Amino acid sequence: MRAQKDDTLRGLSEIEQRVSELRRMVGEDVYCVDILRQAYDIRKAIEELEDRILQRHLQGCVPEGIKEGKLEAVQQELLQLYSMVGNR
């Protein structure tokens, strides 16, 4: 569990650094295409982070919730997540 948390925090730090770089680029009037590439890289990093978190949720939290008798709540959460992911 701790390694997963550390991995998530590391990913967030990397995203924060990329956003700071994007802010700098905009402030310095860097070429638009380069700014767009940086923005795309940030979006991709966020999506990869989301995928890792979702995978851990499906492998850990979902089975745990079902074992605890929370099947309906787990199903509703998964439907909400599915709807959100489908709108990417």
C-alpha positions, 0 to 999 in steps of 0.5 A: 500500500505504501509503495502505491501511495509513493508511486501516486505522489511521485506521479503527481510531482512529475505532473506539477513540474510539467504544469510549472514548465507549461506556465513558464512557456506561456509566460515566455511566449514560447511557440504555440506548437511547443506549448500544445505538445507540453499540454498534451504530455501533461494530459497523457501523464494524468491519464496514465496516473488515473489508469494506475489508480483505477487498476489498483482500485479494481484489484483492491478496493472493489473486491474488499467492498464486495466482501464487506457486503457493499456490492450495490455501492461498488456497482454504482461507483464503477458505473460512475467511473465508467461514465467518467472514463468514457468521456475522456 
